[in-house]
Structure formats: C-alpha cells, structure tokens
C-alpha cells in the first residue's frame, strides 16, 4: 500500500480549505449583517414628552404615541420626533443662558435691536417678552412651514411692534401691560392658524418694559413725580372721605336738633295757648274765683323759692333774732358770720 506524502505545513491545508469556502462565508456574513441591520432599524422608541411622525418613502403613514414601536427596516419607514408635551418658548430682547450650572440673564446688542420699539406718542421703549407655545398637530408642524422657529420669531416681533406702535408709551409701561400681552397672543394665534402650523400659543408675557438706558434717569424722575401726585391725590381723597361724612353727620345732627327744638317750642306754645284759652273761658264764667285761684297758684309757686321768711311786728326789737332758728349749735352759730336774718314786715 503506498504511503501518503506528509505535508510539512498545516497552514497551507487551512488556507486551501478556506479558499474553497470563501464565497459561502462571505454570503453568510452579509446575511447576518443584513439581519442585524434590519432588526436594529425596525424598532424605535418614542419619548414620553412627544409623538413620532412615521413616513414611508416620504409619505406620512401615522403618528405614534410614546412607547416601543416597530416599522419597516432599511430606511423604508422613518420616524420624526415632535415634542408635543413640552412647552416651547422664544425670548425677545434677552436670552437665558446657563453659566456654571446657574441660569443667568443675558442682554447683548443684537437683543436690543429686537426689543427697542416706537410707541404711538413717538417714544422709544425697551420691551422684553416671552412667547410660550405647544405643538398640537405634529404633521402640520413638520410640513407646513420650512423654518418654524424663524417664522414664529418674525411673526411675534411684527405683532408686538404693531400693538406697541398703536399704544401710548405710558400705557405700555404701566397699566396696559396685561392688555398688550393678551392682544398679542390672540393676534399671533390667529396668524398661526391661518398658516396651519399646528401650534397653540399658551402665553405671551411682558418681562421688562423700560425706557432706554440713556433716558432712564429722566424717566425715573417723571415716575417719582407721578407717584407723588398719586399719593397726594389719595391722601386728599382719604381726607375728603373722612371729612365729608363727618360734616354731613354734624349737619344732620344740627338739623334734627333744630327740628326737635322747633317742635318743642311749637308744642309748648300750643299747650300754653290752649291753657290760656281754657283759663280765659273759666275767667269769663267765674271771674272772682278764677282770679283768686290764679293768685294762690302763683303764691304757691313763688314762695318756696324765697326761703325762710320772718314776720315781725312794728315796734321794739323782738328776741326772735337771738333764737337759734337755723338749728345750729352754739359753737357753729358763733363761727358763722353775723348776718342778720331776713326780716320782712307785713302790716
């Protein structure tokens, strides 16, 4: 039996076998790569703060809610995330920046260009505001307008400039800030609806409305004068509200007192007149009796007011003044000044 020749190099045997199976290995590797790629591109996750718009060859086939979803692999289906549950915002006249993990307020020269506005009374004021909005239609948000952010900024600035330009500077700076914000929100929402952008404006807040830096000192003086004026007016109103009711009350009291006094005098006069009439009738009927009765009534009324009366006879001094008619003790009588008692002689 013939002996096989011995191959001294095993690597040559391996390479010779590999050369025979190369097409199969390549095909298997490509197939595995395709399967892995297909598996990876057929699964996607939608975050909790938004929705995903799914397109197939550029055509929208559905809107997916948050969670795990499947799609056709290899780029046939593509998903585009839209933050529908997030409140988005644009800042005008300033920017909010994070420096060293702290939120800071930044206002540069380019920011002042968008915040300086001319009012209806030809005054220049610096208006800073924030537009907050949400996406309610992801499909419209992605496809109706090419640059959504720039469109919102341009429209917001145009609406705000028009409203401020039709108002007085003092009104925008003070009492009509809320009215300006509400009007700007309504008008901007109307324009966005006409563009079918799928957005809903939440609020437009005026952050800071001030005059330019060059005129702030004069403006502050005017504001201080206005505040002093309002304070003076309020104090005057307060004093008027205190004085007028008090004066009205006093006047009402005087009138009521006068009316009461007048009624008392009238009633008394009427009573005296009625009494006089009654006495006159009695006097006409019985003159002598009526005259005596009137005399006795007068004496009864007058005599108690005269005090003690001593009736003395004419002639020598009577010992009556020496008597203790006042009921005093001798010591009290001695301490009392020597005042002779009233003596009246009646013949």
C-alpha positions in Angstrom: 0.0 0.0 0.0 1.5 3.3 -1.0 2.2 5.9 1.7 0.6 9.4 1.5 3.1 12.2 1.3 3.3 14.1 4.5 2.5 17.9 4.3 5.0 19.6 6.5 3.0 22.9 6.7 -0.6 22.8 8.3 -1.2 26.4 7.4 -1.3 25.5 3.8 -4.0 23.0 4.5 -6.1 25.6 6.3 -5.7 28.2 3.6 -6.5 25.7 0.9 -9.8 24.8 2.7 -10.6 28.5 3.3 -10.2 29.3 -0.3 -12.8 26.7 -1.2 -15.4 28.0 1.4 -14.8 31.8 0.9 -18.0 32.5 -1.1 -20.1 30.7 1.4 -18.6 32.6 4.4 -18.9 36.0 2.7 -22.6 35.3 1.9 -23.3 34.2 5.5 -21.6 37.3 6.9 -23.5 39.6 4.6 -26.7 37.8 5.5 -26.0 38.1 9.2 -25.2 41.8 8.8 -28.4 42.4 6.9 -30.4 40.7 9.5 -28.8 42.6 12.3 -29.3 45.9 10.5 -32.9 45.1 9.7 -33.5 44.2 13.3 -32.0 47.4 14.6 -33.8 49.6 12.1 -37.2 48.0 12.6 -37.6 49.0 16.3 -37.7 52.5 17.7 -38.9 54.2 20.9 -40.9 57.4 21.2 -40.1 59.5 24.3 -42.8 60.4 26.8 -42.8 64.1 26.1 -43.8 63.9 22.5 -45.1 61.9 19.5 -43.4 60.5 16.4 -44.5 61.1 12.8 -43.8 58.0 10.7 -43.1 58.4 6.9 -42.8 55.7 4.3 -40.9 56.8 1.3 -41.6 60.4 2.3 -45.4 59.9 2.9 -46.9 60.2 6.3 -48.4 56.9 7.4 -49.1 57.5 11.0 -48.4 59.3 14.3 -47.2 57.2 17.1 -47.6 57.7 20.8 -44.9 57.3 23.4 -43.5 53.8 23.8 -41.9 51.0 21.8 -42.9 50.6 18.2 -42.0 48.7 15.0 -41.5 49.8 11.5 -40.3 48.6 8.1 -36.5 48.4 8.3 -33.7 49.6 6.0 -34.9 53.2 6.0 -38.2 52.3 4.3 -40.0 53.8 7.3 -38.6 56.9 9.0 -39.8 58.4 12.3 -39.5 62.1 13.3 -39.9 63.0 16.9 -42.0 66.1 17.8 -42.2 67.4 21.4 -45.9 67.8 21.7 -46.0 67.5 25.5 -43.3 70.1 26.0 -43.8 73.9 26.4 -41.6 75.6 23.9 -40.6 79.3 24.1 -38.9 82.1 22.3 -37.3 85.0 24.2 -37.2 88.5 22.7 -34.9 91.3 24.0 -32.8 88.9 26.1 -31.6 85.4 26.4 -31.5 82.9 29.2 -28.1 81.2 29.5 -26.7 78.6 31.9 -23.3 79.5 33.3 -21.7 77.3 35.9 -25.0 75.4 36.4 -26.7 78.7 37.1 -29.3 80.4 35.0 -28.3 83.9 34.1 -29.9 86.8 32.2 -28.0 87.9 29.1 -28.8 91.0 27.1 -26.5 91.9 24.2 -26.5 94.5 21.4 -28.4 92.2 18.9 -31.0 91.6 21.6 -31.7 95.3 22.0 -32.4 95.6 18.3 -35.4 93.4 18.6 -36.7 94.9 21.8 -36.4 98.7 21.0 -39.8 99.9 19.8 -41.5 103.2 18.9 -44.8 103.9 20.6 -47.8 105.8 19.3 -46.8 109.0 21.0 -43.3 108.8 19.4 -41.5 107.5 22.5 -38.8 104.8 22.4 -39.2 102.0 24.9 -37.4 98.7 25.5 -39.9 95.8 25.5 -38.8 92.3 26.6 -41.2 89.4 26.2 -41.5 85.7 26.1 -43.7 83.6 23.8 -44.7 80.2 25.1 -46.4 77.6 22.8 -47.1 73.9 22.3 -47.3 71.7 19.2 -50.8 70.2 18.9 -50.6 68.9 15.3 -47.2 67.2 14.6 -47.9 66.6 10.9 -48.7 70.3 10.3 -45.7 71.4 12.4 -43.3 69.4 10.3 -44.6 70.1 6.8 -46.5 73.4 6.5 -43.6 75.8 7.2 -39.9 75.3 6.4 -38.4 77.1 9.3 -40.9 77.1 12.2 -38.7 78.9 14.8 -37.8 81.8 12.5 -41.4 82.1 11.4 -42.6 82.3 15.0 -40.0 84.9 15.9 -40.7 87.1 12.9 -44.5 87.0 13.4 -44.2 87.6 17.1 -41.9 90.6 16.6 -44.2 92.0 13.9 -47.3 91.7 16.0 -45.7 93.2 19.1 -44.3 96.2 17.2 -47.7 96.9 15.7 -49.5 96.8 19.0 -46.9 98.9 20.8 -46.8 101.3 17.9 -50.6 101.9 18.3 -50.4 102.5 22.1 -49.1 105.2 24.3 -45.7 104.7 25.9 -47.0 105.5 29.4 -49.8 102.9 29.0 -47.4 100.1 27.9 -45.0 101.0 30.7 -47.7 100.9 33.4 -51.4 99.9 33.3 -51.9 98.2 29.9 -49.2 95.6 30.1 -51.7 92.8 30.5 -53.9 94.1 27.7 -50.9 94.3 25.3 -50.0 90.7 26.2 -53.5 89.4 25.7 -53.9 91.2 22.4 -50.6 90.0 21.1 -51.4 86.4 22.0 -54.8 86.5 20.2 -53.4 88.1 17.1 -50.4 85.8 16.9 -52.6 82.7 17.3 -54.9 83.9 14.5 -52.0 84.3 12.1 -50.5 80.9 13.1 -53.9 79.3 12.5 -54.1 80.9 9.0 -50.6 79.3 8.3 -51.8 75.9 9.6 -48.7 75.4 11.6 -50.3 73.2 14.2 -49.2 75.4 17.2 -51.1 76.7 20.2 -49.9 79.8 21.9 -50.0 79.5 25.6 -49.0 82.9 26.9 -47.1 86.0 25.9 -45.6 87.6 28.9 -44.0 91.0 29.0 -41.0 90.5 31.2 -39.5 94.0 31.4 -40.7 97.2 29.8 -38.4 100.1 30.4 -37.2 103.2 28.7 -33.8 103.1 27.0 -30.7 103.4 29.2 -30.0 107.0 28.1 -33.3 108.4 29.3 -33.8 106.2 32.4 -32.8 109.0 34.9 -35.3 111.4 33.4 -38.0 108.7 33.2 -37.4 107.8 36.8 -37.9 111.4 37.9 -41.1 111.5 36.0 -42.3 108.3 37.6 -41.4 109.6 41.0 -43.4 112.8 40.3 -46.3 110.7 39.1 -46.2 108.5 42.3 -46.1 111.6 44.5 -49.0 113.0 42.6 -51.0 109.8 43.0 -50.0 109.7 46.7 -51.2 113.3 47.2 -54.5 112.6 45.4 -55.0 109.5 47.5 -54.4 111.4 50.7 -56.8 114.2 49.6 -59.4 111.6 48.8 -58.9 109.9 52.1 -59.3 113.2 53.9 -62.3 114.1 51.9 -63.9 110.7 52.6 -63.3 111.3 56.3 -64.4 114.9 56.5 -67.4 114.9 54.2 -69.3 112.2 56.1 -68.4 113.8 59.4 -69.6 117.2 58.2 -72.8 115.6 56.8 -73.4 113.8 60.1 -72.9 117.0 62.1 -75.2 118.9 59.8 -77.8 116.2 60.0 -77.5 116.3 63.8 -77.9 120.1 63.9 -80.9 119.9 61.6 -82.5 117.2 63.7 -81.8 119.2 66.9 -83.2 122.3 65.4 -86.3 120.4 64.2 -86.7 119.0 67.7 -86.3 122.3 69.3 -88.8 123.9 66.9 -91.3 121.1 67.6 -90.8 121.5 71.3 -91.3 125.3 71.2 -94.4 124.9 69.0 -95.9 122.2 71.2 -95.2 124.3 74.3 -96.6 127.4 72.7 -99.7 125.5 71.6 -100.0 124.0 75.1 -99.7 127.4 76.7 -102.2 128.9 74.2 -104.6 126.1 75.0 -104.1 126.6 78.7 -104.6 130.3 78.4 -107.8 129.8 76.3 -109.1 127.4 79.0 -108.4 129.9 81.8 -110.0 132.6 79.7 -113.1 130.6 79.4 -113.2 129.9 83.1 -112.5 133.6 83.9 -115.4 134.6 81.7 -117.6 132.2 83.6 -116.3 133.0 87.2 -114.0 136.0 87.3 -113.6 136.3 91.0 -112.9 132.6 91.6 -110.6 132.3 88.7 -108.7 135.4 89.8 -108.2 134.1 93.4 -107.2 130.6 92.1 -104.6 132.2 89.8 -103.3 134.3 92.7 -103.0 131.3 95.0 -101.3 129.2 92.4 -98.7 132.0 91.8 -98.1 132.4 95.5 -97.7 128.6 95.9 -95.1 128.6 93.1 -93.1 131.7 94.2 -93.0 131.4 98.0 -91.0 128.2 98.1 -88.2 129.9 96.2 -87.9 132.8 98.8 -86.5 130.6 101.6 -87.3 131.3 105.3 -89.4 134.4 105.9 -89.7 136.1 109.4 -92.8 138.2 110.1 -92.1 140.9 112.7 -94.4 143.3 114.3 -93.6 147.0 114.3 -92.1 148.4 117.4 -89.2 147.3 119.6 -86.7 144.6 118.6 -88.1 141.2 119.1 -85.9 138.5 120.7 -86.6 136.3 117.7 -83.2 137.1 116.0 -81.5 135.8 119.2 -83.0 132.4 118.9 -81.3 129.5 117.1 -83.8 129.4 114.3 -81.4 127.7 111.9 -80.9 124.7 114.2 -77.2 125.3 114.7 -75.2 124.5 117.8 -73.8 127.5 119.8 -70.3 126.8 118.5 -71.5 126.6 114.9 -73.6 129.7 115.5 -70.5 131.6 116.9 -68.3 130.5 113.9 -71.0 131.7 111.4 -70.7 135.3 110.3 -73.1 137.7 111.9 -75.6 138.0 109.2 -78.9 139.2 110.4 -81.8 137.1 109.2 -84.0 138.4 106.6 -86.9 140.2 108.1 -89.9 141.3 106.3 -92.6 143.3 108.0 -96.1 142.7 106.9 -98.7 145.0 108.1 
